Amino acid sequence: MVSRVIPVEPFDLVIFGGTGDLARRKILPGLFRRFIAGQMPQDAQIIGAARAEYDADGYRQFIKQSLFEFGPKDVPNDVTEAFLSGLDYVAIDAKGTNGWPELAAKMRDGHVRAFYFSVAPALFGDLAERLHSHDIALPDSRIVVEKPFGHDLKSARSLNATLAQHFSEDQIYRIDHYLGKETVQNLMAVRFGNMLFEPLWNAQYIDHVQITVAETVGVDGRGGYYDTSGAMRDMVQNHLMQLLCLIAMEPPAKFDPDAVRDEKLKVIRALDPVSPHHLVRGQYGASSDHPDYRAHVENPRSRTESYVALKTHISNWRWAGTPFYLRTGKRLRARSSEIAVVFKETPHSIFGPEAGSHRNALIIRLQPDEGITMDVTIKEPGPGGMRLIDVPLDMTFAEALGPEVGEVPDAYERLIMDVIRGNQTLFMRGDEVEAAWAWTDPIINHWGETKDVPKPYDAGGSGPEDALMLMHRDDRKWREIR
């Protein structure tokens, strides 16, 4: 099977914050991969915009170094130079007037215009206002907004209102790179494209769902931001919430942006409030080669969590009684992101008690090795009776589709191309963001009111002991982080 590459329309993409870390590590290397794949038209124009005083050639050399560091390897020099020739640069003042007339002069008629706000949220309003006052943004232009989208419900509403003064909802692309992962989209294909799963996708057959996003890194270099955010704001409110929605949502009437996002919104609004007894948060301790969380953020009295585990329910007919367990943390045993849909045991075992307890589980692995497996129960080979074991039925698409498919595109590559196409399916809508904050805020406020102190946990472990007990009390256990 051969992977199809469908070119996009000619476009002008302006990256505000074009000299920043995200632009260097993800955005421009991702666009370079799409250029190599033949998806970008030859006359596509990418304009970096930031405060640094570069000219166009200086910016190209700056990005060239980033491509060598973070882009694909062993690319012929003429291909690299062809991509760089489509780059331009404007030194710009987001809050002033400098650079805006120059940027306006570089925009071309008849091309899709997209603007990537890879800057602090405090600048969103200034950028939106100036794009319109200088007639740079058109009625069909798009803006891409990076997280954090607000710090709480109040700030998210304010940010939505600010952007709405200048752009309609169908022009705003709130990006969550988790939704661009190949496996996340395959989750929808597995659910809604196969008769095998959808009849079983409910509380009658599913015992519980686990969503885990584990990281081995600490907050080195991000301490200032992270200590005012924490794992709940940084991960649960957006990444884990989106994964939960895709697992739990009803089948949309069609694969259409608003139809999909309508169903995701229903899930968030049906989430039960989380009891304090079903919440665990922690801070990682020191290891032989790394300091503890408080040393990393330079705040010896910090009560900000680097780990969260929680149990919640969805109050609707499909999921009544089925618990959803979410956990995420820094400095854990392994880098691993996965969703485990654990089915109930068979109602009666014909093999007797010696066969043990066995459950099917559908495992959707997002990183580091994207793929899908299904744990099924079989007889252990060999003589000696009916001994049952659980083995994975591998549905990883890389092997099934063959080497012709090539390297799986990075999430940013796919999402930026969707922006150019005008497809918002994998982007969050404003009311979706606000609903997520409305569910998250009471949890965060409770911690502040009770002056809750996170539980310590060992770096390189699996999290606080209390998180293990959260599952143990329900006679369940977390899947091993590996």
Stockholm file with secondary structure:
# STOCKHOLM 1.0

chainA/1-482         MVSRVIPVEPFDLVIFGGTGDLARRKILPGLFRRFIAGQMPQDAQIIGAARAEYDADGYRQFIKQSLFEFGPKDVPNDVTEAFLSGLDYVAIDAKGTNGWPELAAKMRDGHVRAFYFSVAPALFGDLAERLHSHDIALPDSRIVVEKPFGHDLKSARSLNATLAQHFSEDQIYRIDHYLGKETVQNLMAVRFGNMLFEPLWNAQYIDHVQITVAETVGVDGRGGYYDTSGAMRDMVQNHLMQLLCLIAMEPPAKFDPDAVRDEKLKVIRALDPVSPHHLVRGQYGASSDHPDYRAHVENPRSRTESYVALKTHISNWRWAGTPFYLRTGKRLRARSSEIAVVFKETPHSIFGPEAGSHRNALIIRLQPDEGITMDVTIKEPGPGGMRLIDVPLDMTFAEALGPEVGEVPDAYERLIMDVIRGNQTLFMRGDEVEAAWAWTDPIINHWGETKDVPKPYDAGGSGPEDALMLMHRDDRKWREIR
#=GR chainA/1-482 SS CCCCCCCCCCEEEEEETTTSHHIIIIIHHHHHHHHHTTCSCTTCEEEEEESSCCCHHHHHHHHHHHHHHHSCSSCCHHHHHHHHTTEEEEECCTTSSTTHHHHHHHCCTTSEEEEEECSCGGGHHHHHHHHHHTTCSCTTCEEEECSCCCSSHHHHHHHHHHHHTTSCGGGEEECCGGGGSHHHHHHHHHHHHCTTTGGGCSTTTEEEEEEEEECSCCCTTCHHHHTTTHHIIIIIIIIIHHHHHHHHCCCCSSSCHHHHHHHHHHHHHHBCCCCGGGEEEEEECCCSSSCCHHHHHTCTTCCCCSEEEEEECBCSTTTTTCCEEEEEESSBSSCEEEEEEEECCCSSCTTCGGGCCCCCEEEEEEESSCEEEEEEEEECSSSSSCCEEEEEEECCHHHHHCGGGCSCCCHHHHHHHHHHHTCCTTSBCHHHHHHHHHHHHHHHHHHHHHTCCCEEECTTBSSCHHHHHHHHTTTCCCCCCC
#=GC SS_cons         CCCCCCCCCCEEEEEETTTSHHIIIIIHHHHHHHHHTTCSCTTCEEEEEESSCCCHHHHHHHHHHHHHHHSCSSCCHHHHHHHHTTEEEEECCTTSSTTHHHHHHHCCTTSEEEEEECSCGGGHHHHHHHHHHTTCSCTTCEEEECSCCCSSHHHHHHHHHHHHTTSCGGGEEECCGGGGSHHHHHHHHHHHHCTTTGGGCSTTTEEEEEEEEECSCCCTTCHHHHTTTHHIIIIIIIIIHHHHHHHHCCCCSSSCHHHHHHHHHHHHHHBCCCCGGGEEEEEECCCSSSCCHHHHHTCTTCCCCSEEEEEECBCSTTTTTCCEEEEEESSBSSCEEEEEEEECCCSSCTTCGGGCCCCCEEEEEEESSCEEEEEEEEECSSSSSCCEEEEEEECCHHHHHCGGGCSCCCHHHHHHHHHHHTCCTTSBCHHHHHHHHHHHHHHHHHHHHHTCCCEEECTTBSSCHHHHHHHHTTTCCCCCCC
//
